[in-house]
């Protein structure tokens, strides 16, 4: 990269007054403080969190009741379904954390809802990708799929990768965005505070390094914040899904009149990538690369 490269970016930045930069930096610090304060309030007791706590206690009690009953009995299944419904209420009330999704997955798995369990574990894994318990239970649920479909190791389509940022937890991405944006504005302010004649006489390598550092901080902040915005604004627009019903027909088109794309119907718990959405239908890609259409009611987007 020469000194001329990236000049248009630095030119735009130079036209901003220092006072404006200070104001933006101050606003950024206020935003970070407010968001952290909101997060702390969500984790501390409050009227809303008290309600969630009661729902969680009720759901946990129903789960323990199911464990005490005879496994597989009607009463046990009813208790686990009640527990699952309780955890869904906790999540709907704002308790959208990895623990809630993990507990929901456990209740759904005990209740015999394999697809719902895998979907819940997938969401828990997205929020906490390094938790060993989540990984172990997700692996166990996947092992119970009647007719699993093995993934093609050479297939690296975006649909199968789903959201690539899921390997990093949301709190980590939020902190990364906050740090990156703070560094961006501080470095830019410090850079602009240097006398112009000293900047013009510095070595080319120094100028290039400064520009790279500022641009990297900017891009890191945008990407980290952008992934969080996508998850918050489009929670159901994921590119992956799980079948929540058994014996699902994979069809060659988006209608019941189309022929099956494969001979055997798909089992509950089979995971897939979502390539296209149409009213009532999804065009999907299975892990082995097979494509086709299913009714959207037969699966759940994660």
Backbone bond lengths (Angstrom), bond angles and torsions (degrees), N, CA, C in turn:
res aa  C-N    CA-C-N  psi(-1)  N-CA   C-N-CA  omega(-1)  CA-C   N-CA-C  phi
1 X - - - 1.474 - - 1.523 108.94 -
2 X 1.304 118.45 130.16 1.451 123.13 177.53 1.513 109.87 -92.67
3 X 1.354 114.94 176.32 1.450 119.41 -179.91 1.523 110.99 -63.27
4 X 1.352 117.08 -30.54 1.464 120.52 -178.20 1.512 112.23 -71.26
5 X 1.315 118.02 -28.61 1.459 120.78 -178.77 1.515 110.05 -67.07
6 X 1.316 115.12 134.38 1.459 120.20 -179.81 1.516 113.33 78.77
7 X 1.350 117.76 5.81 1.465 120.42 -177.88 1.509 111.98 -64.31
8 X 1.355 115.59 -33.52 1.470 117.76 -179.41 1.522 110.88 -65.61
9 X 1.370 117.05 -33.63 1.458 120.18 177.62 1.527 110.50 -67.14
10 X 1.322 116.00 -48.13 1.449 119.50 -178.83 1.519 110.86 -66.89
11 X 1.329 115.94 -30.20 1.457 118.85 177.55 1.514 111.70 -64.56
12 X 1.327 115.39 -41.83 1.461 119.25 176.95 1.519 111.08 -62.63
13 X 1.321 115.73 -40.93 1.453 119.82 -178.36 1.523 111.45 -68.56
14 X 1.347 117.40 -35.67 1.462 120.19 -179.07 1.520 111.63 -67.06
15 X 1.336 117.25 -27.41 1.459 119.65 -178.36 1.527 112.11 -74.49
16 X 1.318 117.16 -12.01 1.463 120.67 176.54 1.531 108.56 -82.94
17 X 1.300 116.06 134.90 1.454 120.21 -179.98 1.529 110.19 -73.09
18 X 1.311 114.94 152.60 1.461 119.33 179.95 1.523 111.33 -60.51
19 X 1.315 116.37 -38.26 1.466 119.30 179.06 1.513 111.21 -60.84
20 X 1.337 115.68 -37.25 1.454 119.52 178.94 1.523 110.36 -65.61
21 X 1.305 116.76 -39.10 1.456 121.17 179.29 1.526 110.44 -65.22
22 X 1.332 116.54 -42.97 1.457 120.13 178.34 1.519 110.32 -61.57
23 X 1.336 115.49 -41.21 1.462 119.49 -179.44 1.517 110.65 -64.47
24 X 1.314 117.09 -42.69 1.460 120.35 179.46 1.529 110.99 -65.05
25 X 1.328 116.05 -39.17 1.460 119.04 178.79 1.522 110.87 -64.48
26 X 1.345 115.48 -41.16 1.462 119.13 178.51 1.523 110.93 -63.25
27 X 1.326 116.43 -42.19 1.458 120.18 178.02 1.522 110.78 -61.91
28 X 1.327 116.51 -37.40 1.460 120.34 178.97 1.529 110.87 -63.79
29 X 1.333 115.86 -44.09 1.461 119.21 178.53 1.528 110.97 -62.85
30 X 1.339 116.73 -39.49 1.463 120.05 177.60 1.523 110.28 -62.77
31 X 1.339 116.43 -43.42 1.463 120.91 180.00 1.523 110.81 -60.50
32 X 1.341 116.31 -46.12 1.465 120.06 -179.48 1.527 110.53 -62.28
33 X 1.344 115.88 -42.59 1.465 120.00 -179.59 1.521 111.26 -62.66
34 X 1.348 116.07 -44.82 1.461 120.09 -179.28 1.512 111.25 -64.24
35 X 1.334 117.51 -42.69 1.455 121.00 -179.67 1.525 110.85 -64.95
36 X 1.319 116.84 -41.94 1.466 119.26 178.10 1.517 111.32 -66.28
37 X 1.342 116.09 -36.58 1.458 119.85 178.39 1.519 110.49 -66.47
38 X 1.348 115.55 -40.01 1.466 119.65 178.51 1.516 110.78 -64.41
39 X 1.329 116.34 -39.94 1.459 120.32 178.86 1.527 110.77 -64.42
40 X 1.332 116.52 -40.80 1.454 119.92 179.26 1.514 111.04 -65.07
41 X 1.353 116.78 -39.32 1.450 120.18 178.27 1.513 111.48 -64.50
42 X 1.361 116.30 -35.10 1.464 119.65 -179.89 1.520 111.02 -67.30
43 X 1.333 116.12 -27.97 1.456 119.65 -179.33 1.525 112.26 -90.45
44 X 1.352 118.36 -15.05 1.448 121.28 -178.89 1.506 110.56 -100.21
45 X 1.350 117.76 159.94 1.455 120.82 -177.87 1.518 111.74 -61.42
46 X 1.301 117.18 135.32 1.449 125.43 175.66 1.514 106.24 -156.15
47 X 1.345 118.03 169.28 1.474 118.43 -179.24 1.518 113.08 -53.51
48 X 1.333 117.44 -43.76 1.455 119.64 -178.68 1.525 111.37 -70.60
49 X 1.339 116.61 -40.82 1.460 119.06 -179.98 1.528 110.95 -69.73
50 X 1.323 116.94 -27.64 1.469 119.98 176.25 1.518 110.67 -65.81
51 X 1.333 115.67 -40.17 1.464 119.49 176.69 1.524 110.37 -63.43
52 X 1.330 116.11 -42.43 1.463 119.42 178.80 1.520 110.89 -64.12
53 X 1.326 115.47 -36.84 1.464 119.40 179.37 1.523 110.79 -63.34
54 X 1.318 117.02 -40.88 1.460 120.55 177.99 1.525 111.08 -64.62
55 X 1.333 116.27 -41.57 1.464 120.04 177.52 1.531 110.41 -62.91
56 X 1.331 115.74 -42.49 1.464 120.04 -179.46 1.529 110.97 -64.72
57 X 1.324 117.20 -41.31 1.458 120.44 178.57 1.522 111.22 -63.71
58 X 1.330 116.11 -39.96 1.462 119.81 178.03 1.525 111.15 -65.41
59 X 1.340 116.23 -42.40 1.462 120.29 179.40 1.520 110.61 -64.58
60 X 1.331 116.90 -40.66 1.468 120.68 179.65 1.526 110.76 -67.08
61 X 1.342 116.58 -37.86 1.466 120.19 178.43 1.529 110.86 -63.84
62 X 1.337 116.06 -41.36 1.463 119.99 178.12 1.526 110.58 -64.23
63 X 1.326 116.90 -36.85 1.470 120.74 179.06 1.530 110.57 -65.96
64 X 1.335 116.54 -44.80 1.468 119.93 178.43 1.526 110.92 -63.89
65 X 1.337 115.78 -36.23 1.459 119.11 177.62 1.517 110.75 -62.89
66 X 1.322 116.22 -41.13 1.458 120.06 178.10 1.516 112.29 -62.44
67 X 1.340 116.76 -36.93 1.459 120.44 178.96 1.525 111.89 -67.14
68 X 1.339 116.43 -31.38 1.462 120.63 -178.47 1.525 112.48 -77.51
69 X 1.328 116.54 -20.90 1.459 120.22 179.77 1.527 110.45 -83.56
70 X 1.308 115.92 171.84 1.464 120.72 179.43 1.521 109.23 -67.22
71 X 1.336 115.19 127.09 1.454 119.83 -178.81 1.512 113.16 -58.03
72 X 1.325 115.80 129.82 1.453 121.08 178.95 1.508 114.64 84.33
73 X 1.314 118.06 -4.57 1.460 120.24 179.49 1.524 110.33 -73.28
74 X 1.327 115.21 163.33 1.460 120.16 -179.92 1.517 111.34 -60.68
75 X 1.317 117.06 -41.77 1.468 121.12 -179.41 1.524 111.09 -66.01
76 X 1.323 116.94 -40.10 1.465 120.59 179.84 1.529 110.54 -64.93
77 X 1.335 116.17 -45.81 1.461 119.46 179.21 1.524 111.31 -61.83
78 X 1.343 116.13 -39.29 1.462 119.89 178.66 1.529 110.78 -63.75
79 X 1.329 116.89 -38.15 1.465 120.80 179.34 1.525 110.85 -66.74
80 X 1.326 117.05 -41.90 1.465 120.27 179.44 1.534 110.96 -67.97
81 X 1.326 117.48 -37.01 1.463 119.87 176.36 1.520 111.06 -65.71
82 X 1.336 115.69 -37.95 1.462 119.41 176.26 1.523 110.74 -64.19
83 X 1.327 115.91 -39.53 1.461 119.94 177.25 1.523 110.89 -63.52
84 X 1.337 116.38 -43.46 1.459 119.99 179.29 1.526 111.31 -61.44
85 X 1.321 116.49 -42.58 1.455 120.15 178.21 1.524 110.81 -63.05
86 X 1.328 116.32 -37.83 1.456 120.05 177.31 1.516 112.70 -63.03
87 X 1.329 116.56 -42.92 1.460 119.35 179.29 1.522 111.45 -68.54
88 X 1.326 117.93 -31.92 1.467 119.88 175.05 1.534 110.27 -65.61
89 X 1.319 116.97 -36.09 1.458 120.33 177.07 1.527 110.75 -67.33
90 X 1.327 116.48 -37.69 1.466 120.29 176.64 1.523 110.11 -61.05
91 X 1.331 116.12 -45.42 1.456 120.95 -179.06 1.525 110.75 -65.77
92 X 1.326 116.75 -42.66 1.464 120.53 179.19 1.525 111.66 -64.98
93 X 1.346 116.99 -27.58 1.466 121.22 -179.78 1.524 112.68 -82.70
94 X 1.335 117.20 2.51 1.454 120.84 177.51 1.508 115.17 111.89
95 X 1.330 117.77 -2.72 1.458 120.46 179.13 1.514 111.67 -86.10
96 X 1.323 115.65 54.52 1.463 121.57 -174.28 1.523 110.55 -86.35
97 X 1.337 115.87 63.64 1.459 120.65 179.64 1.507 111.87 -113.30
98 X 1.324 117.58 168.12 1.473 120.05 -178.58 1.520 113.17 -60.78
99 X 1.337 117.83 -34.13 1.465 120.15 -179.08 1.523 111.20 -65.15
100 X 1.338 116.63 -40.95 1.471 120.30 -179.80 1.525 110.49 -64.98
101 X 1.329 116.90 -44.89 1.468 119.81 178.98 1.518 111.21 -65.81
102 X 1.332 116.33 -36.90 1.468 120.60 178.23 1.525 110.37 -63.86
103 X 1.322 117.21 -46.37 1.464 120.62 178.42 1.518 111.75 -64.55
104 X 1.334 116.46 -36.81 1.460 119.72 175.93 1.524 110.27 -62.54
105 X 1.328 116.63 -42.69 1.461 119.74 177.63 1.514 112.35 -60.79
106 X 1.334 117.09 -40.93 1.464 120.63 178.54 1.525 111.39 -62.61
107 X 1.347 116.13 -43.83 1.466 119.94 -179.41 1.528 110.92 -66.47
108 X 1.322 117.24 -42.53 1.467 120.45 179.85 1.523 111.11 -65.49
109 X 1.321 116.48 -37.56 1.465 119.75 179.75 1.521 110.31 -65.84
110 X 1.331 116.94 -42.70 1.465 120.87 177.90 1.527 111.29 -66.95
111 X 1.336 116.34 -30.93 1.459 120.44 -179.14 1.526 112.22 -79.44
112 X 1.333 117.10 -6.03 1.454 120.71 179.03 1.507 114.67 89.75
113 X 1.333 117.66 9.66 1.460 121.65 178.74 1.528 108.88 -96.08
114 X 1.305 115.81 82.06 1.455 121.32 -171.75 1.528 112.18 -63.68
115 X 1.327 117.12 -45.56 1.459 120.24 -179.00 1.516 112.64 -62.78
116 X 1.346 116.34 -43.39 1.455 120.67 178.18 1.528 110.57 -63.93
117 X 1.324 116.85 -35.71 1.464 120.57 179.55 1.522 110.74 -65.82
118 X 1.329 116.91 -45.82 1.463 120.31 179.86 1.516 110.72 -63.10
119 X 1.334 116.56 -41.17 1.466 120.05 178.31 1.523 110.94 -61.25
120 X 1.334 117.24 -42.52 1.465 120.88 179.56 1.526 110.95 -66.10
121 X 1.331 116.70 -43.41 1.467 119.41 178.04 1.530 111.03 -63.23
122 X 1.331 117.04 -37.39 1.463 120.20 178.80 1.524 110.69 -62.45
123 X 1.333 116.59 -40.49 1.464 119.74 178.76 1.533 110.76 -68.83
124 X 1.329 116.75 -38.49 1.468 119.79 176.62 1.528 110.16 -63.44
125 X 1.322 116.42 -41.35 1.463 121.33 179.29 1.511 111.03 -64.19
126 X 1.336 117.16 -35.90 1.456 121.17 178.90 1.529 111.00 -63.18
127 X 1.340 116.47 -37.82 1.456 120.80 -179.13 1.519 112.93 -81.02
128 X 1.328 116.83 -28.14 1.465 121.17 179.72 1.525 108.74 -141.84
129 X 1.326 117.17 79.74 1.471 120.81 -172.39 1.521 115.49 -71.24
130 X 1.332 118.81 -6.63 1.465 119.29 -177.39 1.527 112.44 -110.26
131 X 1.336 118.02 7.85 1.455 120.86 -179.62 1.520 110.03 -76.55
132 X 1.331 116.98 123.00 1.461 121.83 -176.69 1.529 112.02 -69.16
133 X 1.332 117.51 -36.42 1.461 120.58 -179.08 1.522 110.97 -65.31
134 X 1.319 116.24 -42.26 1.468 120.03 178.14 1.520 109.95 -62.14
135 X 1.325 116.24 -45.85 1.462 120.34 -179.56 1.525 111.39 -61.73
136 X 1.336 116.91 -41.45 1.462 120.84 -178.29 1.524 111.35 -66.73
137 X 1.325 117.04 -44.64 1.468 119.56 -179.06 1.518 111.82 -69.83
138 X 1.330 117.13 -35.33 1.456 120.23 176.06 1.527 110.20 -63.75
139 X 1.325 116.70 -41.51 1.470 120.79 178.36 1.522 110.55 -63.58
140 X 1.328 117.36 -40.45 1.460 120.89 178.71 1.524 110.76 -64.82
141 X 1.338 117.24 -41.92 1.465 120.34 179.02 1.526 110.38 -64.02
142 X 1.301 117.12 -41.97 1.465 120.24 178.50 1.522 111.27 -64.21
143 X 1.319 116.91 -33.12 1.468 120.43 179.70 1.519 111.35 -64.98
144 X 1.332 117.65 -25.44 1.459 121.70 -177.01 1.530 113.92 -85.38
145 X 1.314 118.15 -2.87 1.461 120.28 177.73 1.524 109.14 -63.87
146 X 1.319 116.82 129.90 1.466 121.20 -173.10 1.516 112.25 -62.93
147 X 1.297 116.59 -51.52 1.470 121.33 179.86 1.531 108.63 -124.08
148 X 1.324 116.60 79.99 1.474 119.62 -178.54 1.520 111.48 -68.21
149 X 1.303 115.63 154.69 1.458 121.69 178.29 1.520 107.85 -115.62
150 X 1.314 115.89 117.02 1.457 120.76 -177.37 1.519 110.49 -72.67
151 X 1.320 114.77 142.56 1.463 120.11 -179.16 1.514 110.78 -77.51
152 X 1.321 115.41 146.50 1.453 122.10 173.87 1.524 107.23 -84.10
153 X 1.315 116.09 116.66 1.462 120.13 -175.23 1.523 112.69 -63.63
154 X 1.334 117.42 -20.95 1.467 120.07 -178.62 1.518 112.35 -91.24
155 X 1.343 117.34 -3.15 1.454 120.50 -176.95 1.525 109.36 -91.84
156 X 1.323 116.31 108.24 1.459 121.02 -178.45 1.527 110.57 -119.86
157 X 1.328 116.76 41.17 1.458 119.54 178.40 1.512 110.66 -69.03
158 X 1.314 115.72 156.82 1.469 120.52 -179.76 1.512 110.95 -60.54
159 X 1.341 116.75 -34.99 1.456 119.81 -178.50 1.516 111.35 -63.37
160 X 1.330 116.96 -38.46 1.455 119.09 179.45 1.524 111.87 -76.42
161 X 1.332 115.90 -29.84 1.448 118.47 176.87 1.517 111.35 -73.05
162 X 1.333 116.72 -18.83 1.453 122.83 -176.84 1.514 108.82 57.52
163 X 1.294 118.88 -142.70 1.450 121.28 178.31 1.516 108.47 -83.78
164 X 1.340 115.81 111.51 1.456 120.74 -171.86 1.520 112.31 -61.06
165 X 1.332 117.75 -23.78 1.455 119.82 -176.89 1.526 113.16 -80.27
166 X 1.334 118.33 -1.84 1.463 120.13 -178.24 1.521 113.08 -64.27
167 X 1.337 116.47 -15.95 1.469 118.99 177.94 1.523 111.73 -70.26
168 X 1.343 117.11 -13.34 1.463 122.21 179.63 1.518 108.12 -115.97
169 X 1.313 118.11 129.11 1.453 121.39 -177.37 1.530 110.77 -65.49
170 X 1.340 115.64 156.06 1.462 120.67 -178.75 1.529 112.19 -61.99
171 X 1.354 120.28 -44.19 1.473 118.93 177.37 1.525 112.84 -58.24
172 X 1.342 116.48 -38.03 1.467 119.59 178.68 1.511 110.94 -65.90
173 X 1.347 116.90 -40.96 1.464 120.05 178.48 1.524 111.52 -66.86
174 X 1.341 116.42 -36.83 1.463 119.37 178.08 1.532 110.47 -64.25
175 X 1.337 116.16 -46.31 1.461 119.44 178.71 1.524 111.59 -62.81
176 X 1.335 116.32 -38.47 1.460 120.17 177.89 1.515 111.05 -62.49
177 X 1.343 116.06 -44.01 1.464 120.10 178.88 1.521 111.10 -62.57
178 X 1.334 116.72 -43.05 1.465 120.25 -179.62 1.523 111.35 -63.12
179 X 1.328 116.38 -45.32 1.465 120.26 -179.41 1.524 110.94 -66.35
180 X 1.345 116.17 -42.94 1.468 120.06 -178.06 1.519 111.11 -63.39
181 X 1.349 117.07 -45.51 1.461 119.89 179.98 1.521 111.09 -64.94
182 X 1.322 116.95 -40.83 1.461 120.17 178.52 1.521 110.81 -62.26
183 X 1.331 116.51 -46.18 1.465 120.44 178.17 1.521 111.28 -61.86
184 X 1.334 116.60 -40.42 1.463 120.42 -179.49 1.525 111.22 -57.48
185 X 1.338 116.93 -50.54 1.462 120.07 -176.08 1.530 111.58 -72.04
186 X 1.323 117.56 -38.20 1.458 119.68 179.34 1.523 110.85 -65.07
187 X 1.328 116.55 -46.10 1.464 119.87 178.86 1.520 112.04 -63.52
188 X 1.322 115.32 -39.77 1.459 119.04 179.46 1.527 110.84 -65.45
189 X 1.327 116.42 -43.06 1.465 120.70 178.64 1.518 111.12 -63.55
190 X 1.345 116.06 -44.16 1.455 119.17 179.61 1.524 111.06 -64.77
191 X 1.319 116.06 -37.84 1.460 120.74 179.54 1.527 110.80 -64.66
192 X 1.327 116.14 -42.61 1.461 120.07 -178.93 1.529 112.23 -72.16
193 X 1.331 115.78 -22.44 1.460 118.56 -179.21 1.531 112.55 -74.25
194 X 1.314 116.91 -16.45 1.464 120.67 178.94 1.516 109.63 -73.36
195 X 1.317 118.00 142.97 1.477 120.58 178.82 1.523 111.21 -57.60
196 X 1.322 115.98 142.70 1.460 121.24 -177.19 1.517 111.80 -62.16
197 X 1.342 116.99 -37.10 1.466 118.75 -178.27 1.518 111.74 -66.05
198 X 1.354 116.95 -32.26 1.458 119.40 178.30 1.524 110.76 -72.26
199 X 1.326 116.80 -36.37 1.469 119.33 177.24 1.520 111.45 -67.28
200 X 1.342 116.52 -35.45 1.468 119.87 -178.41 1.523 112.25 -72.64
201 X 1.342 117.13 -23.62 1.467 119.60 -177.64 1.525 113.19 -98.90
202 X 1.340 117.82 -1.32 1.459 118.98 -179.36 1.522 110.74 -74.77
203 X 1.314 116.08 161.72 1.458 120.61 -177.05 1.526 110.80 -68.57
204 X 1.329 114.97 153.48 1.464 120.53 -178.65 1.527 111.25 -60.11
205 X 1.330 116.36 -40.43 1.468 119.77 -178.70 1.528 110.78 -61.90
206 X 1.309 117.09 -37.31 1.466 120.40 178.93 1.521 110.85 -65.54
207 X 1.326 116.57 -42.52 1.463 120.60 178.85 1.523 111.09 -62.52
208 X 1.337 115.92 -43.15 1.463 120.49 179.76 1.525 110.70 -62.57
209 X 1.322 117.23 -43.91 1.469 120.60 -179.47 1.523 110.78 -62.46
210 X 1.318 117.03 -43.64 1.464 119.84 179.22 1.522 111.27 -60.61
211 X 1.324 116.07 -44.77 1.463 119.40 -179.12 1.520 111.50 -64.79
212 X 1.329 116.66 -39.96 1.459 120.12 179.05 1.529 111.35 -63.13
213 X 1.330 116.07 -43.95 1.462 119.48 -179.26 1.526 110.62 -62.29
214 X 1.327 117.14 -44.61 1.471 121.09 -178.78 1.519 110.79 -65.47
215 X 1.344 116.39 -42.86 1.466 119.95 -179.67 1.523 111.01 -66.71
216 X 1.334 117.96 -40.82 1.466 121.22 178.83 1.520 110.55 -62.17
217 X 1.338 116.95 -42.88 1.467 119.91 178.10 1.522 110.89 -62.22
218 X 1.336 116.51 -41.19 1.465 121.06 179.85 1.529 111.12 -64.18
219 X 1.322 117.16 -48.47 1.467 121.48 -178.07 1.523 110.65 -65.27
220 X 1.323 117.69 -40.94 1.459 120.77 178.55 1.515 111.31 -61.34
221 X 1.328 116.76 -42.85 1.460 120.36 178.57 1.510 112.61 -64.19
222 X 1.344 116.64 -42.85 1.464 120.60 -179.61 1.521 111.16 -65.04
223 X 1.326 117.61 -45.64 1.461 120.76 -178.82 1.529 111.55 -64.84
224 X 1.312 116.68 -45.44 1.466 119.80 -178.18 1.522 111.44 -64.11
225 X 1.335 116.32 -45.96 1.460 119.41 179.17 1.525 111.39 -69.21
226 X 1.325 116.52 -34.61 1.464 119.92 -179.21 1.511 113.02 -65.16
227 X 1.332 117.26 -38.61 1.466 119.55 179.15 1.524 111.11 -64.85
228 X 1.339 116.54 -38.13 1.462 120.01 178.14 1.521 110.43 -66.72
229 X 1.349 116.21 -40.61 1.468 119.96 179.53 1.521 111.27 -62.39
230 X 1.340 116.74 -40.06 1.463 120.21 179.32 1.519 110.44 -62.49
231 X 1.331 117.50 -43.86 1.465 120.82 -178.62 1.525 111.67 -67.75
232 X 1.341 116.57 -35.08 1.467 119.60 -178.56 1.534 111.02 -76.07
233 X 1.340 116.98 -42.09 1.459 120.66 -175.36 1.524 112.73 -83.88
234 X 1.338 116.95 -29.89 1.471 120.93 -177.82 1.529 109.67 -127.51
235 X 1.326 117.84 64.34 1.471 119.64 -176.70 1.510 114.09 -65.22
236 X 1.347 117.47 -27.34 1.463 120.97 -176.90 1.519 112.67 -103.71
237 X 1.313 116.32 13.83 1.463 119.97 -177.18 1.524 111.45 -103.83
238 X 1.311 116.44 30.54 1.450 120.23 179.34 1.518 111.72 -66.85
239 X 1.312 116.63 159.37 1.456 121.29 -179.68 1.516 111.74 -98.09
240 X 1.331 117.45 13.43 1.463 121.35 177.67 1.515 109.12 -131.70
241 X 1.322 115.77 157.90 1.450 120.22 -179.74 1.511 111.28 -153.53
242 X 1.329 115.23 171.39 1.463 123.23 179.69 1.518 108.24 -135.42
243 X 1.323 117.38 137.22 1.460 120.75 176.32 1.523 109.29 -73.57
244 X 1.314 116.29 127.69 1.466 121.12 179.92 1.526 111.52 -106.54
245 X 1.330 117.04 5.33 1.464 121.83 175.30 1.514 109.14 -129.12
246 X 1.316 115.69 159.78 1.460 120.46 179.67 1.521 110.27 -98.31
247 X 1.333 115.26 161.24 1.468 122.88 177.94 1.527 111.85 54.14
248 X 1.315 115.71 51.03 1.463 121.75 179.59 1.523 109.12 -88.74
249 X 1.325 116.21 129.72 1.461 121.22 178.68 1.529 110.54 -83.37
250 X 1.313 115.68 127.28 1.459 121.88 171.53 1.517 107.47 -91.31
251 X 1.323 117.00 116.06 1.465 121.14 -173.06 1.518 111.90 -107.88
252 X 1.325 114.46 162.35 1.461 120.81 -178.05 1.523 112.43 -80.50
253 X 1.319 117.97 -10.32 1.460 121.56 179.30 1.511 110.63 -150.93
254 X 1.323 115.63 173.45 1.465 120.14 -175.89 1.526 111.06 -89.60
255 X 1.332 114.85 67.80 1.457 121.33 177.67 1.519 110.18 -174.02
256 X 1.323 115.74 152.31 1.459 119.84 -179.06 1.519 112.53 -68.09
257 X 1.325 118.21 -17.30 1.464 121.52 -179.82 1.526 112.54 -78.35
258 X 1.330 117.58 -13.95 1.466 120.60 -179.03 1.527 110.72 -78.13
259 X 1.319 114.88 149.10 1.461 121.76 -178.69 1.533 110.96 -70.90
260 X 1.344 117.12 152.17 1.468 119.79 174.85 1.525 110.50 -62.05
261 X 1.320 115.63 141.44 1.456 120.58 179.82 1.522 111.64 -80.88
262 X 1.334 117.49 -23.24 1.459 122.55 177.56 1.537 108.56 -135.71
263 X 1.309 116.48 162.83 1.462 120.24 -174.59 1.522 112.34 -70.83
264 X 1.333 116.82 -50.77 1.464 119.92 -175.52 1.527 110.97 -90.43
265 X 1.341 117.27 142.52 1.465 119.65 174.96 1.521 110.40 -69.09
266 X 1.312 116.14 160.67 1.459 122.17 -177.18 1.531 110.63 -86.29
267 X 1.318 115.66 146.41 1.465 121.57 -178.82 1.515 111.50 -87.90
268 X 1.308 115.74 154.90 1.465 121.30 173.45 1.526 109.07 -60.82
269 X 1.311 115.93 138.35 1.456 120.93 179.78 1.513 114.65 96.79
270 X 1.341 117.77 -9.59 1.461 120.52 177.54 1.531 108.48 -67.84
271 X 1.324 116.04 133.44 1.468 121.31 -179.50 1.521 110.17 -100.06
272 X 1.318 115.74 156.27 1.464 119.88 -174.43 1.523 110.23 -157.26
273 X 1.319 115.71 167.03 1.456 122.24 172.23 1.513 109.80 -100.88
274 X 1.312 117.22 141.46 1.467 122.38 179.32 1.527 108.23 -97.06
275 X 1.325 115.55 117.69 1.466 121.08 -178.27 1.514 112.72 -96.20
276 X 1.320 117.33 -31.09 1.473 121.17 -175.78 1.521 109.22 -156.33
277 X 1.327 115.46 145.73 1.460 121.51 178.76 1.520 109.75 -121.02
278 X 1.322 114.81 130.56 1.460 121.75 172.73 1.523 107.39 -132.96
279 X 1.325 117.78 159.00 1.469 120.16 -176.75 1.530 112.31 -49.73
280 X 1.332 116.38 112.71 1.456 121.43 177.43 1.512 115.13 81.47
281 X 1.340 117.22 -1.87 1.470 119.21 -175.11 1.528 110.86 -140.30
282 X 1.337 115.62 149.62 1.456 123.42 172.81 1.524 108.93 -124.92
283 X 1.310 115.79 136.54 1.464 119.75 168.14 1.519 106.53 -93.19
284 X 1.337 115.46 121.48 1.459 119.71 -170.96 1.521 111.66 -121.51
285 X 1.298 114.47 166.76 1.463 122.41 175.23 1.516 107.41 -130.00
286 X 1.321 116.49 121.77 1.460 121.82 179.81 1.532 110.35 -78.01
287 X 1.326 117.98 162.21 1.467 120.02 -177.96 1.527 114.38 -56.61
288 X 1.341 117.59 -27.26 1.466 119.15 -179.61 1.519 112.38 -86.95
289 X 1.348 117.40 3.79 1.456 121.31 177.79 1.510 114.93 98.18
290 X 1.339 118.90 -8.79 1.459 122.16 179.02 1.532 110.02 -68.80
291 X 1.329 116.06 136.27 1.456 120.82 -179.16 1.515 111.53 -117.20
292 X 1.318 115.59 158.65 1.455 120.98 178.33 1.516 110.67 172.46
293 X 1.338 115.73 -169.53 1.457 122.31 -176.94 1.522 110.40 -118.66
294 X 1.342 115.65 141.95 1.461 121.30 172.66 1.536 107.83 -132.97
295 X 1.318 115.21 158.76 1.458 118.82 173.83 1.526 108.93 -71.90
296 X 1.316 117.31 135.57 1.460 120.70 -175.91 1.527 112.33 -62.85
297 X 1.316 118.01 -24.08 1.469 121.08 179.50 1.525 111.63 -70.20
298 X 1.334 117.45 -15.29 1.464 121.01 -178.12 1.526 112.69 -85.22
299 X 1.325 117.10 -5.86 1.452 119.18 -177.03 1.512 112.17 -141.39
300 X 1.312 115.05 176.25 1.463 121.82 178.98 1.512 108.54 -133.30
301 X 1.318 116.22 130.90 1.452 121.69 178.75 1.525 110.43 -79.19
302 X 1.317 116.66 135.88 1.467 121.53 178.34 1.527 109.99 -124.63
